[in-house]
Amino acid sequence: MKLLLVEDDALLGGSLMKGLRENGYALDWARDGLHADRLLRGSDYDGVILDWMLPGLDGLSVVRGLRRRGAKTPVLMLTARDATHDIVTALDGGADDYLVKPFEFAELLARIRVLLRHKYAQAASVIRTGDLEVDLGAREARRAGTLLNLTPREFKLLELLALRLNQVVPRLEIWEKLYETEDDRTSNVVDVYISYLRRKIDRGRAPLIITRRGEGYMLRGDPCDRP
């Protein structure tokens, strides 16, 4: 999944970038509100981690502008402002969640996972298809009860396919969700990671990851899972 981090504090921003990348997220980083607004107008992010106090344009103005344009991108507001009226103002202004600094990184990850589940209308934290189980909370996947040894990037790819179960996800969309703006979208990195994932998921069993030539990839569900 691809996130936009909006944070002007270089130390905190760098730390969050490192931690989120290690957990398999692709990110763009904006250090002021005007840059964030430009990025949000030009890209489709799965979520935004947005500081309130920013140079150029404050975070509340950024999220209000996003909602005025009709965008439903989930927004998690970060701020040291912990008064009830500040929280109410942020939520009424369009933020989906609110996290007060300082915070534990594990809590940030959990809140991001909840926002992403809501975006894809996935209430449960475990997605099952056939004998494959994808646990979004534990960041684990099992097939026929056997734990799969997936890298963070491989799990993120599986998560994207699982959240869109029985739907073809275009190759370009996979690239945009899992890789960063400066990455080379003309490379075959998506196909390489699909190949890695297949080796671990489909080896010796009925294939679940389907290729639709000229379209993209799909995680096949049971007939009862079809929307």
Summary of the structure (lengths in Angstrom):
residues: 227
radius of gyration: 18.2
end to end distance: 22.0
largest distance: 56.8
contacts: 681
relative contact order: 0.12
helix: 41%
strand: 21%
